[in-house]
Amino acid sequence: MQTVAYAVAASSQSVEAPAQDSLRSALAAQRHAFNLAPFPDLAHRKADLDRLEKVLVSHSAEIVSALSQDFGGRSEQEAVLSEVIVTLNNLRYTRRRLGRWMKPRKRHVPLELGSGRAYVLPQPLGIVGIVSPWNFPVQLSLVPLIGALAAGNRAMIKPSELSPLTSDVIRKLVAEAFPPEQVVVCPGDVDVARTFVALPFDHLVYTGSTDVGRHVMRVAADNLVPVTLELGGKSPALVAPDAVVLEAAKDIVFGKLLNAGQICISPDYALVPRALVKEFARACQQVAQQMFPEGTASGDYTSIINQRHLGRLESYLSAARASGTEIVSLFAADKISPVSRKLAPVLAIDPADDSALMQNEVFGPILSIKPYDSLDDAIAFINSRPRPLALYLFTRSSATIDRVMKRTVCGSVSINDTLVHCAVEDLPFGGVGASGMGHYHGPEGFETLSKMKPIFHRKGFRTDRFARPPFTTFKKWLISRLI
């Protein structure tokens, strides 16, 4: 994911940052409150989720407005679907299953240890730090918060300074629902973010770039803080030789153009059989023009977050053109306006492997197409690069699915679709290698933000005491029988 929480200078519109000692004070207040009530019951946790649901619904229009202003034009319906509805679905899913998740899990006791009860008790960790980015600032702040509250924790949230108006709405809705000793939002600039990630949390959830994720992990290590890193990388879309090209184009273009490609799981490049490249390119043009008939003037098409990121994307395209890469526009020429920060979507046909387009996470509406000659070549190409956060496979063959699934390693997979796996709440979400570590969403997310405390309760007959000194001849004989 290109976005970082603190690697760029604060916007002039940023909410005034609290002093660094205020962050430490906020953590101390939450720690004190947690120590007084370290294990909230089911009713308490559900009530927390109820309050969060209420304020999210009541502030939904304000959220959409703030997002549009921060982006300089963001699709209203995309914002409602990806920020509000996805978050509400996660909350409601979690609330329905929370009672089952909280129950102790029975474990087996070996016969030679005698009678007793073994079980695992999900225990709240304490204070969870959440660092969220600008591309989906509401969802990526509140979904980790839902997991933290469900697990019985308290939380501090550091939202991005690149979406300051949305960050302020998050701050207001959280303050309306919770006292600061339970949940607090800490907006601010680079210095605030650096201090935030260095706090001795009980767990830290960071969403952002791989490079900054490495720094966050190093800093967290000083306090032995466990981390969940939701990063990004170059997620491939693999179009198998038997795929229906137009159907694949519909889903790949949707995944690439949602939020103008500013998504960590956006398809970054497509691997397409060499004989189908032209057909696939034409299909992508057809789909894009059907989705956005007014081109960049469409209110459904989102802007690039700021001029710096727009300049980065334009530099990728300039370098690609200079190297001879064919650039194909997805919009008709008369549907492209250079006035706003809306970058018209394009295809880059077979850019060099060492080009910026193929080396960097694009995080914008540019889809590279890499031709391949055999499925083995395509799999080898994926495996020669850092492990992606997502992989998208388009095929009608169960044998191809089995082959690709068993020969590639990635954070998650959608088959014959893009992005939607992230909205399947019962699936864990997370990366592997350079695309991240740890999971949230689903029962795995609850376990990530809990201490799964193993407990052995001795009761009944004590055969274990036969294994204590002095080791008589009879005890030695018994021990020998265990081999």
For each residue, the residues with C-beta under 8 A, 3 or more apart:
1: 133 135 207 208 209 210 230 231 232 264 361 363
2: 209 232 262 309 361 363
3: 133 134 135 160 162 208 209 262 305 363
4: 7 8 133 208 209 211 212
5: 131 132 133 158 160 161 193 206 208 212
6: 161 189 190 192 193 194 197 212
7: 4 190 209 211 212
8: 4 161 162 190 308
9: 189 190
10: 14 17 161 188 189 190
11: 14 161 162 164 306
12:
13: 164 165
14: 10 11 17 161 164 167 187 188 189
15: 164 167 168 171 187 188
16: 187 188
17: 10 14 187 188 189 191 192
18: 22 23 26 186 188 192
19: 22 23
20: 23 24 191 192 195
21: 24 25
22: 18 19 25 26
23: 18 19 20 26 27 156 186 192 195 196 199
24: 20 21 27 28 195 199
25: 21 22 28 29
26: 18 22 23 29 30 156 180 184 186
27: 23 24 30 31 127 156 199 200 201
28: 24 25 31 32
29: 25 26 32 33 180 181
30: 26 27 33 34 127 154 156 180 181 182 184
31: 27 28 34 35 126 127
32: 28 29 35 36 181
33: 29 30 36 37 154 181 182
34: 30 31 37 38 124 126 127 153 154
35: 31 32 38
36: 32 33
37: 33 34 40
38: 34 35 124 126 152
39: 123 124 152
40: 37 44 45 48 124 152
41: 44 45
42: 45 46 98 99 102
43: 46 47
44: 40 41 47 48
45: 40 41 42 48 49 98 102 149 150 152
46: 42 43 49 50 95 98
47: 43 44 50 51
48: 40 44 45 51 52 149 177 178 182
49: 45 46 52 53 91 94 95 98 146 149 150
50: 46 47 53 54 95
51: 47 48 54 55 177 178
52: 48 49 55 56 91 142 145 146 149 177 178
53: 49 50 56 57 88 91 92
54: 50 51 57 58 177
55: 51 52 58 59 173 174 176 177
56: 52 53 59 60 63 84 87 88 91 138 142 173
57: 53 54 60 84 88
58: 54 55 173
59: 55 56 62 63 169 172 173
60: 56 57 63 64 80 84
61: 64 65
62: 59 65 66 169
63: 56 59 60 66 67 79 83 84 138 166 169
64: 60 61 67 68 76 79 80 83 84
65: 61 62 68 69
66: 62 63 69 70 163 165 166 168 169
67: 63 64 70 71 74 79 83 137 138 163 166
68: 64 65 71 73 74 76 79
69: 65 66 72 165
70: 66 67 74 134 137 162 163 164 165 166 305
71: 67 68 74 163 302 303 304 305
72: 69 303 340 341
73: 68 299 302 303 340 341 342
74: 67 68 70 71 78 79 259 302 303
75: 78 79 259 299 300 301 302
76: 64 68 79 80 299
77: 80 81 300
78: 74 75 81 82 258 259 300 302
79: 63 64 67 68 74 75 76 82 83 84
80: 60 64 76 77 83 84 85
81: 77 78 84 85 86
82: 78 79 85 86 136 139 258 259
83: 63 64 67 79 80 86 87 136 137 138 139
84: 56 57 60 63 64 79 80 81 87 88 138
85: 80 81 82 88 89
86: 81 82 83 89 90 139 143 422 423
87: 56 83 84 90 91 138 139 142 143 146
88: 53 56 57 84 85 91 92
89: 85 86 92 93 423 425
90: 86 87 93 94 143 146 425 441
91: 49 52 53 56 87 88 94 95 142 146
92: 53 88 89 95 96
93: 89 90 96 97 425 426
94: 49 90 91 97 98 146 147 150 425 446
95: 46 49 50 91 92 98 150
96: 92 93
97: 93 94 100 101 443
98: 42 45 46 49 94 95 101 102 150 446
99: 42 102 103
100: 97 103
101: 97 98 122 150 443 446
102: 42 45 98 99 122
103: 99 100
104: 119 120 121 122 455
105: 119 120
106: 117 118 119
107: 118 119 120 454
108: 118
109: 113 115 116 117 118 456
110: 113
111:
112: 463 464 482
113: 109 110 116 463 464
114: 458 460 461 462 463 464
115: 109 459 460 461
116: 109 113 456 457 458 459 460
117: 106 109 456 457 459
118: 106 107 108 109 454 455 456 457
119: 104 105 106 107 454 455 457
120: 104 105 107 452 453 454 455
121: 104 452 453 455
122: 101 102 104 151 446 447 450 451 452 453
123: 39 152 450 451 452 453
124: 34 38 39 40 151 152 153 450 451
125: 128 151 153 202 203 449 450 451
126: 31 34 38 153 154 201 202
127: 27 30 31 34 153 154 155 156 201 202
128: 125 144 148 153 154 155 156 201 202 203 204 205 449
129: 155 156 158 196 197 199 201 203 204 205 225
130: 141 144 145 148 155 156 157 158 204 205
131: 5 158 193 196 197 204 205 206 207 208 216
132: 5 137 140 141 144 157 158 159 160 207
133: 1 3 4 5 136 137 140 160 207 208
134: 3 70 137 160 162 163 166 305
135: 1 3 140 259 262 263 264 305 363
136: 82 83 133 139 140 259 263
137: 67 70 83 132 133 134 140 141 159 160 163 166 167 170
138: 56 63 67 83 84 87 141 142 166 169 170
139: 82 83 86 87 136 142 143
140: 132 133 135 136 137 143 144 207 230
141: 130 132 137 138 144 145 157 159 170 185
142: 52 56 87 91 138 139 145 146 170
143: 86 87 90 139 140 146 147 440 441
144: 128 130 132 140 141 147 148 155 205 207 228 440
145: 52 130 141 142 148 149 155 157 174 183
146: 49 52 87 90 91 94 142 143 149 150
147: 94 143 144 150 151 440 441 445 446 448 449
148: 128 130 144 145 151 153 154 155 205 449
149: 45 48 49 52 145 146 152 153 155 183
150: 45 49 94 95 98 101 146 147 446 449
151: 122 124 125 147 148 446 449 450
152: 38 39 40 45 123 124 149 450
153: 34 124 125 126 127 128 148 149 202 203 449
154: 30 33 34 126 127 128 148 181 182 183
155: 127 128 129 130 144 145 148 149 182 183 184
156: 23 26 27 30 127 128 129 130 183 184 185 186 196 199 201
157: 130 132 141 145 170 174 183 184 185 186
158: 5 129 130 131 132 185 186 187 188 192 193 196 197
159: 132 137 141 163 166 167 170 171 185 187
160: 3 5 132 133 134 137 163 167
161: 5 6 8 10 11 14 164 167 187 188 189 190 193
162: 3 8 11 70 134 305 306
163: 66 67 70 71 134 137 159 160 166 167 305
164: 11 13 14 15 70 161 167 168 187
165: 13 66 69 70 168 169
166: 63 66 67 70 134 137 138 159 163 169 170
167: 14 15 137 159 160 161 163 164 170 171 185 187
168: 15 66 164 165 171 172 187
169: 59 62 63 66 138 165 166 172 173
170: 137 138 141 142 157 159 166 167 173 174 185
171: 15 159 167 168 174 175 185 187
172: 59 168 169 175 176
173: 55 56 58 59 169 170 176 177
174: 55 145 157 170 171 177 178 183 184 185
175: 171 172 178 180 184 185
176: 55 172 173
177: 48 51 52 54 55 173 174 183
178: 48 51 52 174 175 182 183 184
179: 182 183
180: 26 29 30 175 183 184
181: 29 30 32 33 154 184
182: 30 33 48 154 155 178 179
183: 145 149 154 155 156 157 174 177 178 179 180
184: 26 30 155 156 157 174 175 178 180 181
185: 141 156 157 158 159 167 170 171 174 175
186: 18 23 26 156 157 158 192 196
187: 14 15 16 17 158 159 161 164 167 168 171 192
188: 10 14 15 16 17 18 158 161 191 192 193 196
189: 6 9 10 14 17 161 192 193
190: 6 7 8 9 10 161 193 194
191: 17 20 188 194 195
192: 6 17 18 20 23 158 186 187 188 189 195 196
193: 5 6 131 158 161 188 189 190 196 197
194: 6 190 191 197 198 219
195: 20 23 24 191 192 198 199
196: 23 129 131 156 158 186 188 192 193 199
197: 6 129 131 158 193 194 204 206 216 219 220
198: 194 195 219 220 222 223
199: 23 24 27 129 156 195 196 223
200: 27 223 225
201: 27 126 127 128 129 156 204 220 223 225
202: 125 126 127 128 153 225 226
203: 125 128 129 153 225 226 227 228 448 449
204: 128 129 130 131 197 201 216 220 225 226 227 228
205: 128 129 130 131 144 148 227 228 230 440
206: 5 131 197 212 213 216 227 228 229 230
207: 1 131 132 133 140 144 230 231 264
208: 1 3 4 5 131 133 212 213 216 230 231
209: 1 2 3 4 7 212 213 231 232 361
210: 1 213 214 231 232 233 361 386 434 435
211: 4 7 214 215
212: 4 5 6 7 206 208 209 215 216
213: 206 208 209 210 216 217 229 231 436
214: 210 211 217 218
215: 211 212 218 219
216: 131 197 204 206 208 212 213 219 220 227 229
217: 213 214 220 221 227 229
218: 214 215 221 222
219: 194 197 198 215 216 222
220: 197 198 201 204 216 217 223 224 225 226 227
221: 217 218 224 225
222: 198 218 219
223: 198 199 200 201 220
224: 220 221
225: 129 200 201 202 203 204 220 221
226: 202 203 204 220 438
227: 203 204 205 206 216 217 220 437 438
228: 144 203 204 205 206 430 436 437 438 439 440 448
229: 206 213 216 217 431 436 437 438
230: 1 140 205 206 207 208 264 389 429 430 431 436 440
231: 1 207 208 209 210 213 264 389 431 434 435 436
232: 1 2 209 210 235 264 265 361 363 389 431 435 436
233: 210 268 361 386 387 388 389 431 434 435
234: 268 269 358 361 362 385 386 388
235: 232 265 266 267 268 388 389 390 391 392 410
236: 267 268 269 270 271 381 382 388 391 392
237: 248 252 255 267 269 270 271 392 393 394 418
238: 270 271 378 382 391 392 393 394 404
239: 243 245 248 252 270 271 272 273 276 280 394
240: 243 273 375 393 394 395 397 400 404
241: 273 276 375
242: 395 396 397 400
243: 239 240 247 248 394 395 396
244: 247 248 394 396
245: 239 248 249 276 279 280 283
246: 249 250 283 286 287
247: 243 244 250 251 394 416
248: 237 239 243 244 245 251 252 280 283 394 416
249: 245 246 252 253 280 283 284 286 287
250: 246 247 253 254 287
251: 247 248 254 255 392 394 416 417 418
252: 237 239 248 249 255 256 267 270 284 367 392 394 418
253: 249 250 256 257 284 287 288 291 330 345 367
254: 250 251 257 258 287 291 418 419
255: 237 251 252 258 263 265 266 267 392 418 419
256: 252 253 261 266 267 345 365 367 418
257: 253 254 260 261 288 291 292 301 345 365
258: 78 82 254 255 261 263 266 419
259: 74 75 78 82 135 136 262 263 266 302
260: 257 301 302 303 304 342 343 345 364 365
261: 256 257 258 266 345 362 363 364 365 366 367
262: 2 3 135 259 266 302 304 305 309 363 364
263: 135 136 255 258 259 266 363 419
264: 1 135 207 230 231 232 363 389
265: 232 235 255 389 390 412 418 419 422
266: 235 255 256 258 259 261 262 263 362 363 418 419
267: 235 236 237 252 255 256 270 367 390 392 418
268: 233 234 235 236 361 362 367 368 388
269: 234 236 237 357 358 367 368 369 370
270: 236 237 238 239 252 267 280 367 368 369 370
271: 236 237 238 239 370 372 378 381 382
272: 239 276 277 280 369 370 371 372
273: 239 240 241 276 277 371 372 373
274: 277 371 372 373
275:
276: 239 241 245 272 273 279 280
277: 272 273 274 280 281 349 350 369 371
278: 281 282
279: 245 276 282 283
280: 239 245 248 249 270 272 276 277 283 284 369
281: 277 278 284 285 328 347 349 369
282: 278 279 285 286
283: 245 246 248 249 279 280 286 287
284: 249 252 253 280 281 287 288 330 347 367
285: 281 282 288 289 328 329 330
286: 246 249 282 283 289 290
287: 246 249 250 253 254 283 284 290 291
288: 253 257 284 285 291 292 330 331 345
289: 285 286 292 293 295 330 331 332 335
290: 286 287 293
291: 253 254 257 287 288 300
292: 257 288 289 295 296 298 300 301 331 335
293: 289 290 298 335
294: 297 298 335
295: 289 292 298 301 331 332 334 335 336 337 344
296: 292 301 331 335 336 337 340 342 343 344
297: 294 335 337
298: 292 293 294 295 301
299: 73 75 76
300: 75 77 78 291 292
301: 75 257 260 292 295 296 298 342
302: 71 73 74 75 78 259 260 262 342
303: 71 72 73 74 260 340 341 342
304: 71 260 262 309 310 313 341 342 343 364
305: 3 70 71 134 135 162 163 262 309 341
306: 11 162 309 310 341
307: 310 311 341
308: 8 311 312
309: 2 262 304 305 306 312 313 363 364
310: 304 306 307 313 314 341 343
311: 307 308 314 315
312: 308 309 315 316 364
313: 304 309 310 316 317 343 362 363 364 366
314: 310 311 317 318 343
315: 311 312 318 319 356
316: 312 313 319 320 355 356 357 360 362 366
317: 313 314 320 321 327 346 348 366
318: 314 315 321 322
319: 315 316 322 323 355 356 357
320: 316 317 323 325 327 348 351 355 356 357
321: 317 318 324 325 327
322: 318 319
323: 319 320 351 352 355
324: 321
325: 320 321 348 349 350 351 352 355 357
326: 348 349 350
327: 317 320 321 346 347 348 349
328: 281 285 346 347 348 349
329: 285 332 333 336 344 345 346
330: 253 284 285 288 289 344 345 346 347
331: 288 289 292 295 296 335 336 344 345
332: 289 295 329 335 336
333: 329 336
334: 295
335: 289 292 293 294 295 296 297 331 332
336: 295 296 329 331 332 333 344
337: 295 296 297 340 342
338:
339:
340: 72 73 296 303 337
341: 72 73 303 304 305 306 307 310
342: 73 260 296 301 302 303 304 337
343: 260 296 304 310 313 314 364 365
344: 295 296 329 330 331 336 365
345: 253 256 257 260 261 288 329 330 331 365 366 367
346: 317 327 328 329 330 365 366 367
347: 281 284 327 328 330 366 367 368 369
348: 317 320 325 326 327 328 351 357 366 367 368 369
349: 277 281 325 326 327 328 369
350: 277 325 326 368 369 370 371
351: 320 323 325 348 355 357 358 368 370
352: 323 325 355 358
353: 358
354: 358 359
355: 316 319 320 323 325 351 352 358 359
356: 315 316 319 320 359 360
357: 269 316 319 320 325 348 351 360 362 366 368
358: 234 269 351 352 353 354 355 368 370
359: 354 355 356
360: 316 356 357
361: 1 2 209 210 232 233 234 268
362: 234 261 266 268 313 316 357 366 368
363: 1 2 3 135 232 261 262 263 264 266 309 313
364: 260 261 262 304 309 312 313 343
365: 256 257 260 261 343 344 345 346
366: 261 313 316 317 345 346 347 348 357 362
367: 252 253 256 261 267 268 269 270 284 345 346 347 348
368: 268 269 270 347 348 350 351 357 358 362
369: 269 270 272 277 280 281 347 348 349 350
370: 269 270 271 272 350 351 358 381
371: 272 273 274 277 350
372: 271 272 273 274 375 377 378 381
373: 273 274 377
374: 377 378
375: 240 241 372 378 379 400 403 404
376: 379 380
377: 372 373 374 380 381
378: 238 271 372 374 375 381 382
379: 375 376 382 383 403 404 407 408
380: 376 377 383 384
381: 236 271 370 372 377 378 384 385
382: 236 238 271 378 379 385 388 391 408 410
383: 379 380 407 408 409
384: 380 381
385: 234 381 382 388
386: 210 233 234 433 434 435
387: 233 409 410 411 431 432 433 434 435
388: 233 234 235 236 268 382 385 391 410 411 435
389: 230 231 232 233 235 264 265 410 411 412 431 435 436
390: 235 265 267 410 411 412 413 414 418 419 421
391: 235 236 238 382 388 404 408 410 412 413 414
392: 235 236 237 238 251 252 255 267 413 414 415 417 418
393: 237 238 240 400 401 404 413 414 415 416
394: 237 238 239 240 243 244 247 248 251 252 415 416
395: 240 242 243 400 401 404 415 416
396: 242 243 244
397: 240 242 400 401
398: 401 402
399: 402 403
400: 240 242 375 393 395 397 403 404
401: 393 395 397 398 404 405 415
402: 398 399 405 406
403: 375 379 399 400 406 407
404: 238 240 375 379 391 393 395 400 401 407 408
405: 401 402 408 413
406: 402 403
407: 379 383 403 404
408: 379 382 383 391 404 405
409: 383 387 432 433
410: 235 382 387 388 389 390 391 413 432 435
411: 387 388 389 390 429 430 431 432 435 436
412: 265 389 390 391 421 422 427 429 430
413: 390 391 392 393 405 410 421
414: 390 391 392 393 417 418 419 420 421
415: 392 393 394 395 401
416: 247 248 251 393 394 395
417: 251 392 414 420 421
418: 237 251 252 254 255 256 265 266 267 390 392 414
419: 254 255 258 263 265 266 390 414 422 423
420: 414 417 423 424
421: 390 412 413 414 417 424 427 429
422: 86 265 412 419 429 441
423: 86 89 419 420
424: 420 421 427
425: 89 90 93 94 441 442
426: 93 442 443
427: 412 421 424 441 442
428: 439 440 441 442 443 444 445
429: 230 411 412 421 422 439 440 441 442 445
430: 228 230 411 412 436 437 438 439 440
431: 229 230 231 232 233 387 389 411 434 435 436 437
432: 387 409 410 411 435 436 437
433: 386 387 409
434: 210 231 233 386 387 431
435: 210 231 232 233 386 387 388 389 410 411 431 432
436: 213 228 229 230 231 232 389 411 430 431 432
437: 227 228 229 430 431 432
438: 226 227 228 229 430 448
439: 228 428 429 430 442 444 445 448
440: 143 144 147 205 228 230 428 429 430 444 445 448 449
441: 90 143 147 422 425 427 428 429 444 445
442: 425 426 427 428 429 439 445 446
443: 97 101 426 428 446 447
444: 428 439 440 441 447 448
445: 147 428 429 439 440 441 442 448 449
446: 94 98 101 122 147 150 151 442 443 449 450
447: 122 443 444 450 452
448: 147 203 228 438 439 440 444 445
449: 125 128 147 148 150 151 153 203 440 445 446
450: 122 123 124 125 151 152 446 447
451: 122 123 124 125
452: 120 121 122 123 447
453: 120 121 122 123
454: 107 118 119 120
455: 104 118 119 120 121
456: 109 116 117 118
457: 116 117 118 119
458: 114 116 462
459: 115 116 117
460: 114 115 116
461: 114 115
462: 114 458 465
463: 112 113 114 466
464: 112 113 114 467 468
465: 462 468
466: 463 475 478
467: 464 475 479
468: 464 465
469:
470: 475
471: 475 476 479
472: 475 476
473: 476 477
474: 477 478
475: 466 467 470 471 472 478 479
476: 471 472 473 479 480
477: 473 474 480 481
478: 466 474 475 481 482
479: 467 471 475 476 482 483
480: 476 477 483
481: 477 478
482: 112 478 479
483: 479 480
